[in-house]
Amino acid sequence: MAGEIDAPKVSDAETRLASAPADHRDELRLWLRMLTCTTLIEGEVRSRLRARFDVTLPRFDLMAQLEKAPQGLTLGELSRRMMVSNGNITGLVERLVESGHIVRVPHATDRRIAYVRLTDAGHAAFAEMAGVHAEWISELFRGLPAPELRTLLRLLGQLKDSVRAGIARDGET
């Protein structure tokens, strides 16, 4: 409409901070940059998984957990590993059972416990998805030269140690 001023379009919190960096500590700016990168990458991976394999990221993640545990996992173990509620896991498991990617296996002596495992078809599907996923991540990181990538990996390792130490200190008080 005439007389209205268009508000500037802002893509993320990090961009908003760029206009007033003196108002924020470097730690906050770093956190927002990491969050922005994670959000961008995750959104692209979600989109590509859906388009290429008709699978959601949570289903891919659940299959990845089962790929690492050939003996299978209980719903509780999956819930803890994926840091989501048992209810969320139950729905994911139901859909993957229906699609033939996983199977429920009853515990040998306790009928209340069941393990879920990848089927042969689930292993094959996950292997294909995981290979393509690795290519996508490599493609998204291609603009970062190898020495800088290794430096960033080392620095983020130090950050992870610092965060864990901070959490431990906070837990002691």
Chimera marker file (.cmm) of the C-alpha trace (Angstrom):
<marker_set name="trace">
<marker id="1" x="0.000" y="0.000" z="0.000" r="1" g="1" b="0" radius="0.5"/>
<marker id="2" x="1.070" y="3.552" z="-0.538" r="1" g="1" b="0" radius="0.5"/>
<marker id="3" x="2.801" y="5.163" z="2.412" r="1" g="1" b="0" radius="0.5"/>
<marker id="4" x="3.756" y="1.871" z="4.064" r="1" g="1" b="0" radius="0.5"/>
<marker id="5" x="7.385" y="1.111" z="4.716" r="1" g="1" b="0" radius="0.5"/>
<marker id="6" x="8.530" y="-2.412" z="4.029" r="1" g="1" b="0" radius="0.5"/>
<marker id="7" x="10.302" y="-3.955" z="6.996" r="1" g="1" b="0" radius="0.5"/>
<marker id="8" x="13.706" y="-5.364" z="6.144" r="1" g="1" b="0" radius="0.5"/>
<marker id="9" x="13.719" y="-9.133" z="5.745" r="1" g="1" b="0" radius="0.5"/>
<marker id="10" x="15.947" y="-10.844" z="8.286" r="1" g="1" b="0" radius="0.5"/>
<marker id="11" x="16.989" y="-14.436" z="7.696" r="1" g="1" b="0" radius="0.5"/>
<marker id="12" x="18.211" y="-15.438" z="11.148" r="1" g="1" b="0" radius="0.5"/>
<marker id="13" x="19.166" y="-14.280" z="14.628" r="1" g="1" b="0" radius="0.5"/>
<marker id="14" x="22.836" y="-14.045" z="13.695" r="1" g="1" b="0" radius="0.5"/>
<marker id="15" x="22.032" y="-11.569" z="10.915" r="1" g="1" b="0" radius="0.5"/>
<marker id="16" x="20.024" y="-9.449" z="13.348" r="1" g="1" b="0" radius="0.5"/>
<marker id="17" x="23.017" y="-9.342" z="15.714" r="1" g="1" b="0" radius="0.5"/>
<marker id="18" x="25.330" y="-8.132" z="12.949" r="1" g="1" b="0" radius="0.5"/>
<marker id="19" x="23.719" y="-4.700" z="13.093" r="1" g="1" b="0" radius="0.5"/>
<marker id="20" x="24.663" y="-4.279" z="16.769" r="1" g="1" b="0" radius="0.5"/>
<marker id="21" x="27.599" y="-6.578" z="17.546" r="1" g="1" b="0" radius="0.5"/>
<marker id="22" x="28.820" y="-4.433" z="20.443" r="1" g="1" b="0" radius="0.5"/>
<marker id="23" x="25.621" y="-5.306" z="22.325" r="1" g="1" b="0" radius="0.5"/>
<marker id="24" x="26.471" y="-8.987" z="22.477" r="1" g="1" b="0" radius="0.5"/>
<marker id="25" x="29.295" y="-11.088" z="23.719" r="1" g="1" b="0" radius="0.5"/>
<marker id="26" x="31.297" y="-13.158" z="21.264" r="1" g="1" b="0" radius="0.5"/>
<marker id="27" x="30.067" y="-16.338" z="22.912" r="1" g="1" b="0" radius="0.5"/>
<marker id="28" x="26.461" y="-15.478" z="22.069" r="1" g="1" b="0" radius="0.5"/>
<marker id="29" x="27.394" y="-14.598" z="18.509" r="1" g="1" b="0" radius="0.5"/>
<marker id="30" x="29.255" y="-17.912" z="18.152" r="1" g="1" b="0" radius="0.5"/>
<marker id="31" x="26.286" y="-19.837" z="19.548" r="1" g="1" b="0" radius="0.5"/>
<marker id="32" x="23.942" y="-18.151" z="17.084" r="1" g="1" b="0" radius="0.5"/>
<marker id="33" x="26.299" y="-18.816" z="14.185" r="1" g="1" b="0" radius="0.5"/>
<marker id="34" x="26.501" y="-22.522" z="15.082" r="1" g="1" b="0" radius="0.5"/>
<marker id="35" x="22.725" y="-22.660" z="15.471" r="1" g="1" b="0" radius="0.5"/>
<marker id="36" x="22.236" y="-20.956" z="12.093" r="1" g="1" b="0" radius="0.5"/>
<marker id="37" x="24.615" y="-23.387" z="10.374" r="1" g="1" b="0" radius="0.5"/>
<marker id="38" x="22.922" y="-26.357" z="12.018" r="1" g="1" b="0" radius="0.5"/>
<marker id="39" x="19.465" y="-25.105" z="11.039" r="1" g="1" b="0" radius="0.5"/>
<marker id="40" x="20.514" y="-24.509" z="7.434" r="1" g="1" b="0" radius="0.5"/>
<marker id="41" x="22.146" y="-27.932" z="7.084" r="1" g="1" b="0" radius="0.5"/>
<marker id="42" x="19.341" y="-29.780" z="8.866" r="1" g="1" b="0" radius="0.5"/>
<marker id="43" x="16.682" y="-28.100" z="6.726" r="1" g="1" b="0" radius="0.5"/>
<marker id="44" x="18.486" y="-29.039" z="3.529" r="1" g="1" b="0" radius="0.5"/>
<marker id="45" x="19.059" y="-32.633" z="4.653" r="1" g="1" b="0" radius="0.5"/>
<marker id="46" x="15.382" y="-32.965" z="5.671" r="1" g="1" b="0" radius="0.5"/>
<marker id="47" x="14.291" y="-31.718" z="2.277" r="1" g="1" b="0" radius="0.5"/>
<marker id="48" x="16.655" y="-33.986" z="0.363" r="1" g="1" b="0" radius="0.5"/>
<marker id="49" x="15.761" y="-37.093" z="2.403" r="1" g="1" b="0" radius="0.5"/>
<marker id="50" x="12.083" y="-36.483" z="1.725" r="1" g="1" b="0" radius="0.5"/>
<marker id="51" x="12.591" y="-35.820" z="-1.998" r="1" g="1" b="0" radius="0.5"/>
<marker id="52" x="15.059" y="-38.625" z="-2.707" r="1" g="1" b="0" radius="0.5"/>
<marker id="53" x="13.954" y="-41.391" z="-0.328" r="1" g="1" b="0" radius="0.5"/>
<marker id="54" x="10.507" y="-40.328" z="0.915" r="1" g="1" b="0" radius="0.5"/>
<marker id="55" x="11.805" y="-40.603" z="4.474" r="1" g="1" b="0" radius="0.5"/>
<marker id="56" x="11.826" y="-38.124" z="7.349" r="1" g="1" b="0" radius="0.5"/>
<marker id="57" x="14.953" y="-37.125" z="9.243" r="1" g="1" b="0" radius="0.5"/>
<marker id="58" x="13.666" y="-38.735" z="12.482" r="1" g="1" b="0" radius="0.5"/>
<marker id="59" x="13.160" y="-42.054" z="10.645" r="1" g="1" b="0" radius="0.5"/>
<marker id="60" x="16.654" y="-41.782" z="9.178" r="1" g="1" b="0" radius="0.5"/>
<marker id="61" x="18.052" y="-41.045" z="12.660" r="1" g="1" b="0" radius="0.5"/>
<marker id="62" x="16.214" y="-44.017" z="14.183" r="1" g="1" b="0" radius="0.5"/>
<marker id="63" x="17.553" y="-46.313" z="11.475" r="1" g="1" b="0" radius="0.5"/>
<marker id="64" x="21.056" y="-44.929" z="12.121" r="1" g="1" b="0" radius="0.5"/>
<marker id="65" x="20.739" y="-45.858" z="15.802" r="1" g="1" b="0" radius="0.5"/>
<marker id="66" x="19.654" y="-49.376" z="14.884" r="1" g="1" b="0" radius="0.5"/>
<marker id="67" x="22.480" y="-49.717" z="12.351" r="1" g="1" b="0" radius="0.5"/>
<marker id="68" x="24.913" y="-49.196" z="15.250" r="1" g="1" b="0" radius="0.5"/>
<marker id="69" x="23.150" y="-51.835" z="17.367" r="1" g="1" b="0" radius="0.5"/>
<marker id="70" x="22.747" y="-55.050" z="15.357" r="1" g="1" b="0" radius="0.5"/>
<marker id="71" x="21.354" y="-56.865" z="18.412" r="1" g="1" b="0" radius="0.5"/>
<marker id="72" x="18.503" y="-54.334" z="18.481" r="1" g="1" b="0" radius="0.5"/>
<marker id="73" x="17.375" y="-51.752" z="20.973" r="1" g="1" b="0" radius="0.5"/>
<marker id="74" x="14.361" y="-51.365" z="23.224" r="1" g="1" b="0" radius="0.5"/>
<marker id="75" x="12.061" y="-48.394" z="22.717" r="1" g="1" b="0" radius="0.5"/>
<marker id="76" x="13.428" y="-46.915" z="25.942" r="1" g="1" b="0" radius="0.5"/>
<marker id="77" x="17.005" y="-47.209" z="24.706" r="1" g="1" b="0" radius="0.5"/>
<marker id="78" x="16.045" y="-45.584" z="21.395" r="1" g="1" b="0" radius="0.5"/>
<marker id="79" x="14.247" y="-42.813" z="23.263" r="1" g="1" b="0" radius="0.5"/>
<marker id="80" x="17.328" y="-42.058" z="25.380" r="1" g="1" b="0" radius="0.5"/>
<marker id="81" x="19.738" y="-42.200" z="22.434" r="1" g="1" b="0" radius="0.5"/>
<marker id="82" x="17.589" y="-39.933" z="20.279" r="1" g="1" b="0" radius="0.5"/>
<marker id="83" x="16.593" y="-37.697" z="23.213" r="1" g="1" b="0" radius="0.5"/>
<marker id="84" x="12.877" y="-37.827" z="22.408" r="1" g="1" b="0" radius="0.5"/>
<marker id="85" x="9.847" y="-39.158" z="24.243" r="1" g="1" b="0" radius="0.5"/>
<marker id="86" x="8.769" y="-42.794" z="24.171" r="1" g="1" b="0" radius="0.5"/>
<marker id="87" x="5.599" y="-41.638" z="22.403" r="1" g="1" b="0" radius="0.5"/>
<marker id="88" x="7.603" y="-40.161" z="19.545" r="1" g="1" b="0" radius="0.5"/>
<marker id="89" x="9.637" y="-43.358" z="19.234" r="1" g="1" b="0" radius="0.5"/>
<marker id="90" x="6.519" y="-45.527" z="19.188" r="1" g="1" b="0" radius="0.5"/>
<marker id="91" x="5.095" y="-43.659" z="16.197" r="1" g="1" b="0" radius="0.5"/>
<marker id="92" x="8.382" y="-43.814" z="14.290" r="1" g="1" b="0" radius="0.5"/>
<marker id="93" x="8.735" y="-47.532" z="15.008" r="1" g="1" b="0" radius="0.5"/>
<marker id="94" x="5.165" y="-48.223" z="13.839" r="1" g="1" b="0" radius="0.5"/>
<marker id="95" x="5.779" y="-46.541" z="10.489" r="1" g="1" b="0" radius="0.5"/>
<marker id="96" x="9.120" y="-48.299" z="9.967" r="1" g="1" b="0" radius="0.5"/>
<marker id="97" x="7.576" y="-51.683" z="10.836" r="1" g="1" b="0" radius="0.5"/>
<marker id="98" x="4.789" y="-50.996" z="8.322" r="1" g="1" b="0" radius="0.5"/>
<marker id="99" x="7.340" y="-50.103" z="5.634" r="1" g="1" b="0" radius="0.5"/>
<marker id="100" x="9.306" y="-53.315" z="6.313" r="1" g="1" b="0" radius="0.5"/>
<marker id="101" x="12.482" y="-51.521" z="7.453" r="1" g="1" b="0" radius="0.5"/>
<marker id="102" x="12.422" y="-52.762" z="11.042" r="1" g="1" b="0" radius="0.5"/>
<marker id="103" x="10.984" y="-55.680" z="12.973" r="1" g="1" b="0" radius="0.5"/>
<marker id="104" x="10.018" y="-56.176" z="16.606" r="1" g="1" b="0" radius="0.5"/>
<marker id="105" x="11.721" y="-59.091" z="18.365" r="1" g="1" b="0" radius="0.5"/>
<marker id="106" x="10.365" y="-60.212" z="21.756" r="1" g="1" b="0" radius="0.5"/>
<marker id="107" x="12.770" y="-60.576" z="24.666" r="1" g="1" b="0" radius="0.5"/>
<marker id="108" x="13.659" y="-64.221" z="25.309" r="1" g="1" b="0" radius="0.5"/>
<marker id="109" x="12.394" y="-64.280" z="28.905" r="1" g="1" b="0" radius="0.5"/>
<marker id="110" x="10.472" y="-61.046" z="29.556" r="1" g="1" b="0" radius="0.5"/>
<marker id="111" x="7.370" y="-60.632" z="27.388" r="1" g="1" b="0" radius="0.5"/>
<marker id="112" x="7.064" y="-56.977" z="28.433" r="1" g="1" b="0" radius="0.5"/>
<marker id="113" x="10.276" y="-56.138" z="26.571" r="1" g="1" b="0" radius="0.5"/>
<marker id="114" x="10.709" y="-56.085" z="22.817" r="1" g="1" b="0" radius="0.5"/>
<marker id="115" x="13.698" y="-55.120" z="20.743" r="1" g="1" b="0" radius="0.5"/>
<marker id="116" x="13.502" y="-53.438" z="17.378" r="1" g="1" b="0" radius="0.5"/>
<marker id="117" x="16.025" y="-54.292" z="14.687" r="1" g="1" b="0" radius="0.5"/>
<marker id="118" x="16.617" y="-53.373" z="11.101" r="1" g="1" b="0" radius="0.5"/>
<marker id="119" x="15.434" y="-55.948" z="8.596" r="1" g="1" b="0" radius="0.5"/>
<marker id="120" x="17.641" y="-56.898" z="5.639" r="1" g="1" b="0" radius="0.5"/>
<marker id="121" x="15.622" y="-54.419" z="3.580" r="1" g="1" b="0" radius="0.5"/>
<marker id="122" x="16.144" y="-51.824" z="6.333" r="1" g="1" b="0" radius="0.5"/>
<marker id="123" x="19.914" y="-52.371" z="6.315" r="1" g="1" b="0" radius="0.5"/>
<marker id="124" x="20.021" y="-52.033" z="2.521" r="1" g="1" b="0" radius="0.5"/>
<marker id="125" x="17.837" y="-48.911" z="2.495" r="1" g="1" b="0" radius="0.5"/>
<marker id="126" x="19.836" y="-47.299" z="5.285" r="1" g="1" b="0" radius="0.5"/>
<marker id="127" x="23.163" y="-48.098" z="3.617" r="1" g="1" b="0" radius="0.5"/>
<marker id="128" x="21.999" y="-46.328" z="0.459" r="1" g="1" b="0" radius="0.5"/>
<marker id="129" x="20.621" y="-43.347" z="2.393" r="1" g="1" b="0" radius="0.5"/>
<marker id="130" x="23.727" y="-43.056" z="4.588" r="1" g="1" b="0" radius="0.5"/>
<marker id="131" x="26.031" y="-43.033" z="1.562" r="1" g="1" b="0" radius="0.5"/>
<marker id="132" x="24.040" y="-40.335" z="-0.188" r="1" g="1" b="0" radius="0.5"/>
<marker id="133" x="23.704" y="-38.390" z="3.086" r="1" g="1" b="0" radius="0.5"/>
<marker id="134" x="27.504" y="-38.371" z="3.467" r="1" g="1" b="0" radius="0.5"/>
<marker id="135" x="27.809" y="-37.024" z="-0.087" r="1" g="1" b="0" radius="0.5"/>
<marker id="136" x="25.305" y="-34.261" z="0.685" r="1" g="1" b="0" radius="0.5"/>
<marker id="137" x="27.197" y="-33.196" z="3.800" r="1" g="1" b="0" radius="0.5"/>
<marker id="138" x="30.463" y="-33.188" z="1.870" r="1" g="1" b="0" radius="0.5"/>
<marker id="139" x="28.831" y="-31.073" z="-0.845" r="1" g="1" b="0" radius="0.5"/>
<marker id="140" x="27.485" y="-28.566" z="1.698" r="1" g="1" b="0" radius="0.5"/>
<marker id="141" x="30.939" y="-28.277" z="3.324" r="1" g="1" b="0" radius="0.5"/>
<marker id="142" x="32.809" y="-28.091" z="0.015" r="1" g="1" b="0" radius="0.5"/>
<marker id="143" x="33.387" y="-24.327" z="0.331" r="1" g="1" b="0" radius="0.5"/>
<marker id="144" x="35.503" y="-24.865" z="3.443" r="1" g="1" b="0" radius="0.5"/>
<marker id="145" x="39.100" y="-25.846" z="2.554" r="1" g="1" b="0" radius="0.5"/>
<marker id="146" x="40.438" y="-28.996" z="4.243" r="1" g="1" b="0" radius="0.5"/>
<marker id="147" x="42.877" y="-27.211" z="6.610" r="1" g="1" b="0" radius="0.5"/>
<marker id="148" x="40.118" y="-24.890" z="7.863" r="1" g="1" b="0" radius="0.5"/>
<marker id="149" x="37.747" y="-27.827" z="8.205" r="1" g="1" b="0" radius="0.5"/>
<marker id="150" x="40.267" y="-29.666" z="10.404" r="1" g="1" b="0" radius="0.5"/>
<marker id="151" x="40.888" y="-26.491" z="12.452" r="1" g="1" b="0" radius="0.5"/>
<marker id="152" x="37.154" y="-25.992" z="12.938" r="1" g="1" b="0" radius="0.5"/>
<marker id="153" x="36.762" y="-29.631" z="13.953" r="1" g="1" b="0" radius="0.5"/>
<marker id="154" x="39.568" y="-29.256" z="16.511" r="1" g="1" b="0" radius="0.5"/>
<marker id="155" x="38.142" y="-26.014" z="17.891" r="1" g="1" b="0" radius="0.5"/>
<marker id="156" x="34.643" y="-27.427" z="18.159" r="1" g="1" b="0" radius="0.5"/>
<marker id="157" x="36.136" y="-30.384" z="20.049" r="1" g="1" b="0" radius="0.5"/>
<marker id="158" x="37.619" y="-27.916" z="22.512" r="1" g="1" b="0" radius="0.5"/>
<marker id="159" x="34.264" y="-26.144" z="22.738" r="1" g="1" b="0" radius="0.5"/>
<marker id="160" x="32.505" y="-29.451" z="23.450" r="1" g="1" b="0" radius="0.5"/>
<marker id="161" x="34.986" y="-30.138" z="26.275" r="1" g="1" b="0" radius="0.5"/>
<marker id="162" x="34.427" y="-26.629" z="27.645" r="1" g="1" b="0" radius="0.5"/>
<marker id="163" x="30.642" y="-27.025" z="27.555" r="1" g="1" b="0" radius="0.5"/>
<marker id="164" x="30.831" y="-30.412" z="29.288" r="1" g="1" b="0" radius="0.5"/>
<marker id="165" x="33.107" y="-28.943" z="31.972" r="1" g="1" b="0" radius="0.5"/>
<marker id="166" x="30.682" y="-26.036" z="32.428" r="1" g="1" b="0" radius="0.5"/>
<marker id="167" x="27.759" y="-28.408" z="32.795" r="1" g="1" b="0" radius="0.5"/>
<marker id="168" x="29.706" y="-30.475" z="35.350" r="1" g="1" b="0" radius="0.5"/>
<marker id="169" x="30.569" y="-27.322" z="37.324" r="1" g="1" b="0" radius="0.5"/>
<marker id="170" x="26.926" y="-26.209" z="37.307" r="1" g="1" b="0" radius="0.5"/>
<marker id="171" x="25.872" y="-29.665" z="38.485" r="1" g="1" b="0" radius="0.5"/>
<marker id="172" x="28.153" y="-29.384" z="41.514" r="1" g="1" b="0" radius="0.5"/>
<marker id="173" x="26.500" y="-26.256" z="42.840" r="1" g="1" b="0" radius="0.5"/>
<link id1="1" id2="2" r="1" g="1" b="0" radius="0.2"/>
<link id1="2" id2="3" r="1" g="1" b="0" radius="0.2"/>
<link id1="3" id2="4" r="1" g="1" b="0" radius="0.2"/>
<link id1="4" id2="5" r="1" g="1" b="0" radius="0.2"/>
<link id1="5" id2="6" r="1" g="1" b="0" radius="0.2"/>
<link id1="6" id2="7" r="1" g="1" b="0" radius="0.2"/>
<link id1="7" id2="8" r="1" g="1" b="0" radius="0.2"/>
<link id1="8" id2="9" r="1" g="1" b="0" radius="0.2"/>
<link id1="9" id2="10" r="1" g="1" b="0" radius="0.2"/>
<link id1="10" id2="11" r="1" g="1" b="0" radius="0.2"/>
<link id1="11" id2="12" r="1" g="1" b="0" radius="0.2"/>
<link id1="12" id2="13" r="1" g="1" b="0" radius="0.2"/>
<link id1="13" id2="14" r="1" g="1" b="0" radius="0.2"/>
<link id1="14" id2="15" r="1" g="1" b="0" radius="0.2"/>
<link id1="15" id2="16" r="1" g="1" b="0" radius="0.2"/>
<link id1="16" id2="17" r="1" g="1" b="0" radius="0.2"/>
<link id1="17" id2="18" r="1" g="1" b="0" radius="0.2"/>
<link id1="18" id2="19" r="1" g="1" b="0" radius="0.2"/>
<link id1="19" id2="20" r="1" g="1" b="0" radius="0.2"/>
<link id1="20" id2="21" r="1" g="1" b="0" radius="0.2"/>
<link id1="21" id2="22" r="1" g="1" b="0" radius="0.2"/>
<link id1="22" id2="23" r="1" g="1" b="0" radius="0.2"/>
<link id1="23" id2="24" r="1" g="1" b="0" radius="0.2"/>
<link id1="24" id2="25" r="1" g="1" b="0" radius="0.2"/>
<link id1="25" id2="26" r="1" g="1" b="0" radius="0.2"/>
<link id1="26" id2="27" r="1" g="1" b="0" radius="0.2"/>
<link id1="27" id2="28" r="1" g="1" b="0" radius="0.2"/>
<link id1="28" id2="29" r="1" g="1" b="0" radius="0.2"/>
<link id1="29" id2="30" r="1" g="1" b="0" radius="0.2"/>
<link id1="30" id2="31" r="1" g="1" b="0" radius="0.2"/>
<link id1="31" id2="32" r="1" g="1" b="0" radius="0.2"/>
<link id1="32" id2="33" r="1" g="1" b="0" radius="0.2"/>
<link id1="33" id2="34" r="1" g="1" b="0" radius="0.2"/>
<link id1="34" id2="35" r="1" g="1" b="0" radius="0.2"/>
<link id1="35" id2="36" r="1" g="1" b="0" radius="0.2"/>
<link id1="36" id2="37" r="1" g="1" b="0" radius="0.2"/>
<link id1="37" id2="38" r="1" g="1" b="0" radius="0.2"/>
<link id1="38" id2="39" r="1" g="1" b="0" radius="0.2"/>
<link id1="39" id2="40" r="1" g="1" b="0" radius="0.2"/>
<link id1="40" id2="41" r="1" g="1" b="0" radius="0.2"/>
<link id1="41" id2="42" r="1" g="1" b="0" radius="0.2"/>
<link id1="42" id2="43" r="1" g="1" b="0" radius="0.2"/>
<link id1="43" id2="44" r="1" g="1" b="0" radius="0.2"/>
<link id1="44" id2="45" r="1" g="1" b="0" radius="0.2"/>
<link id1="45" id2="46" r="1" g="1" b="0" radius="0.2"/>
<link id1="46" id2="47" r="1" g="1" b="0" radius="0.2"/>
<link id1="47" id2="48" r="1" g="1" b="0" radius="0.2"/>
<link id1="48" id2="49" r="1" g="1" b="0" radius="0.2"/>
<link id1="49" id2="50" r="1" g="1" b="0" radius="0.2"/>
<link id1="50" id2="51" r="1" g="1" b="0" radius="0.2"/>
<link id1="51" id2="52" r="1" g="1" b="0" radius="0.2"/>
<link id1="52" id2="53" r="1" g="1" b="0" radius="0.2"/>
<link id1="53" id2="54" r="1" g="1" b="0" radius="0.2"/>
<link id1="54" id2="55" r="1" g="1" b="0" radius="0.2"/>
<link id1="55" id2="56" r="1" g="1" b="0" radius="0.2"/>
<link id1="56" id2="57" r="1" g="1" b="0" radius="0.2"/>
<link id1="57" id2="58" r="1" g="1" b="0" radius="0.2"/>
<link id1="58" id2="59" r="1" g="1" b="0" radius="0.2"/>
<link id1="59" id2="60" r="1" g="1" b="0" radius="0.2"/>
<link id1="60" id2="61" r="1" g="1" b="0" radius="0.2"/>
<link id1="61" id2="62" r="1" g="1" b="0" radius="0.2"/>
<link id1="62" id2="63" r="1" g="1" b="0" radius="0.2"/>
<link id1="63" id2="64" r="1" g="1" b="0" radius="0.2"/>
<link id1="64" id2="65" r="1" g="1" b="0" radius="0.2"/>
<link id1="65" id2="66" r="1" g="1" b="0" radius="0.2"/>
<link id1="66" id2="67" r="1" g="1" b="0" radius="0.2"/>
<link id1="67" id2="68" r="1" g="1" b="0" radius="0.2"/>
<link id1="68" id2="69" r="1" g="1" b="0" radius="0.2"/>
<link id1="69" id2="70" r="1" g="1" b="0" radius="0.2"/>
<link id1="70" id2="71" r="1" g="1" b="0" radius="0.2"/>
<link id1="71" id2="72" r="1" g="1" b="0" radius="0.2"/>
<link id1="72" id2="73" r="1" g="1" b="0" radius="0.2"/>
<link id1="73" id2="74" r="1" g="1" b="0" radius="0.2"/>
<link id1="74" id2="75" r="1" g="1" b="0" radius="0.2"/>
<link id1="75" id2="76" r="1" g="1" b="0" radius="0.2"/>
<link id1="76" id2="77" r="1" g="1" b="0" radius="0.2"/>
<link id1="77" id2="78" r="1" g="1" b="0" radius="0.2"/>
<link id1="78" id2="79" r="1" g="1" b="0" radius="0.2"/>
<link id1="79" id2="80" r="1" g="1" b="0" radius="0.2"/>
<link id1="80" id2="81" r="1" g="1" b="0" radius="0.2"/>
<link id1="81" id2="82" r="1" g="1" b="0" radius="0.2"/>
<link id1="82" id2="83" r="1" g="1" b="0" radius="0.2"/>
<link id1="83" id2="84" r="1" g="1" b="0" radius="0.2"/>
<link id1="84" id2="85" r="1" g="1" b="0" radius="0.2"/>
<link id1="85" id2="86" r="1" g="1" b="0" radius="0.2"/>
<link id1="86" id2="87" r="1" g="1" b="0" radius="0.2"/>
<link id1="87" id2="88" r="1" g="1" b="0" radius="0.2"/>
<link id1="88" id2="89" r="1" g="1" b="0" radius="0.2"/>
<link id1="89" id2="90" r="1" g="1" b="0" radius="0.2"/>
<link id1="90" id2="91" r="1" g="1" b="0" radius="0.2"/>
<link id1="91" id2="92" r="1" g="1" b="0" radius="0.2"/>
<link id1="92" id2="93" r="1" g="1" b="0" radius="0.2"/>
<link id1="93" id2="94" r="1" g="1" b="0" radius="0.2"/>
<link id1="94" id2="95" r="1" g="1" b="0" radius="0.2"/>
<link id1="95" id2="96" r="1" g="1" b="0" radius="0.2"/>
<link id1="96" id2="97" r="1" g="1" b="0" radius="0.2"/>
<link id1="97" id2="98" r="1" g="1" b="0" radius="0.2"/>
<link id1="98" id2="99" r="1" g="1" b="0" radius="0.2"/>
<link id1="99" id2="100" r="1" g="1" b="0" radius="0.2"/>
<link id1="100" id2="101" r="1" g="1" b="0" radius="0.2"/>
<link id1="101" id2="102" r="1" g="1" b="0" radius="0.2"/>
<link id1="102" id2="103" r="1" g="1" b="0" radius="0.2"/>
<link id1="103" id2="104" r="1" g="1" b="0" radius="0.2"/>
<link id1="104" id2="105" r="1" g="1" b="0" radius="0.2"/>
<link id1="105" id2="106" r="1" g="1" b="0" radius="0.2"/>
<link id1="106" id2="107" r="1" g="1" b="0" radius="0.2"/>
<link id1="107" id2="108" r="1" g="1" b="0" radius="0.2"/>
<link id1="108" id2="109" r="1" g="1" b="0" radius="0.2"/>
<link id1="109" id2="110" r="1" g="1" b="0" radius="0.2"/>
<link id1="110" id2="111" r="1" g="1" b="0" radius="0.2"/>
<link id1="111" id2="112" r="1" g="1" b="0" radius="0.2"/>
<link id1="112" id2="113" r="1" g="1" b="0" radius="0.2"/>
<link id1="113" id2="114" r="1" g="1" b="0" radius="0.2"/>
<link id1="114" id2="115" r="1" g="1" b="0" radius="0.2"/>
<link id1="115" id2="116" r="1" g="1" b="0" radius="0.2"/>
<link id1="116" id2="117" r="1" g="1" b="0" radius="0.2"/>
<link id1="117" id2="118" r="1" g="1" b="0" radius="0.2"/>
<link id1="118" id2="119" r="1" g="1" b="0" radius="0.2"/>
<link id1="119" id2="120" r="1" g="1" b="0" radius="0.2"/>
<link id1="120" id2="121" r="1" g="1" b="0" radius="0.2"/>
<link id1="121" id2="122" r="1" g="1" b="0" radius="0.2"/>
<link id1="122" id2="123" r="1" g="1" b="0" radius="0.2"/>
<link id1="123" id2="124" r="1" g="1" b="0" radius="0.2"/>
<link id1="124" id2="125" r="1" g="1" b="0" radius="0.2"/>
<link id1="125" id2="126" r="1" g="1" b="0" radius="0.2"/>
<link id1="126" id2="127" r="1" g="1" b="0" radius="0.2"/>
<link id1="127" id2="128" r="1" g="1" b="0" radius="0.2"/>
<link id1="128" id2="129" r="1" g="1" b="0" radius="0.2"/>
<link id1="129" id2="130" r="1" g="1" b="0" radius="0.2"/>
<link id1="130" id2="131" r="1" g="1" b="0" radius="0.2"/>
<link id1="131" id2="132" r="1" g="1" b="0" radius="0.2"/>
<link id1="132" id2="133" r="1" g="1" b="0" radius="0.2"/>
<link id1="133" id2="134" r="1" g="1" b="0" radius="0.2"/>
<link id1="134" id2="135" r="1" g="1" b="0" radius="0.2"/>
<link id1="135" id2="136" r="1" g="1" b="0" radius="0.2"/>
<link id1="136" id2="137" r="1" g="1" b="0" radius="0.2"/>
<link id1="137" id2="138" r="1" g="1" b="0" radius="0.2"/>
<link id1="138" id2="139" r="1" g="1" b="0" radius="0.2"/>
<link id1="139" id2="140" r="1" g="1" b="0" radius="0.2"/>
<link id1="140" id2="141" r="1" g="1" b="0" radius="0.2"/>
<link id1="141" id2="142" r="1" g="1" b="0" radius="0.2"/>
<link id1="142" id2="143" r="1" g="1" b="0" radius="0.2"/>
<link id1="143" id2="144" r="1" g="1" b="0" radius="0.2"/>
<link id1="144" id2="145" r="1" g="1" b="0" radius="0.2"/>
<link id1="145" id2="146" r="1" g="1" b="0" radius="0.2"/>
<link id1="146" id2="147" r="1" g="1" b="0" radius="0.2"/>
<link id1="147" id2="148" r="1" g="1" b="0" radius="0.2"/>
<link id1="148" id2="149" r="1" g="1" b="0" radius="0.2"/>
<link id1="149" id2="150" r="1" g="1" b="0" radius="0.2"/>
<link id1="150" id2="151" r="1" g="1" b="0" radius="0.2"/>
<link id1="151" id2="152" r="1" g="1" b="0" radius="0.2"/>
<link id1="152" id2="153" r="1" g="1" b="0" radius="0.2"/>
<link id1="153" id2="154" r="1" g="1" b="0" radius="0.2"/>
<link id1="154" id2="155" r="1" g="1" b="0" radius="0.2"/>
<link id1="155" id2="156" r="1" g="1" b="0" radius="0.2"/>
<link id1="156" id2="157" r="1" g="1" b="0" radius="0.2"/>
<link id1="157" id2="158" r="1" g="1" b="0" radius="0.2"/>
<link id1="158" id2="159" r="1" g="1" b="0" radius="0.2"/>
<link id1="159" id2="160" r="1" g="1" b="0" radius="0.2"/>
<link id1="160" id2="161" r="1" g="1" b="0" radius="0.2"/>
<link id1="161" id2="162" r="1" g="1" b="0" radius="0.2"/>
<link id1="162" id2="163" r="1" g="1" b="0" radius="0.2"/>
<link id1="163" id2="164" r="1" g="1" b="0" radius="0.2"/>
<link id1="164" id2="165" r="1" g="1" b="0" radius="0.2"/>
<link id1="165" id2="166" r="1" g="1" b="0" radius="0.2"/>
<link id1="166" id2="167" r="1" g="1" b="0" radius="0.2"/>
<link id1="167" id2="168" r="1" g="1" b="0" radius="0.2"/>
<link id1="168" id2="169" r="1" g="1" b="0" radius="0.2"/>
<link id1="169" id2="170" r="1" g="1" b="0" radius="0.2"/>
<link id1="170" id2="171" r="1" g="1" b="0" radius="0.2"/>
<link id1="171" id2="172" r="1" g="1" b="0" radius="0.2"/>
<link id1="172" id2="173" r="1" g="1" b="0" radius="0.2"/>
</marker_set>
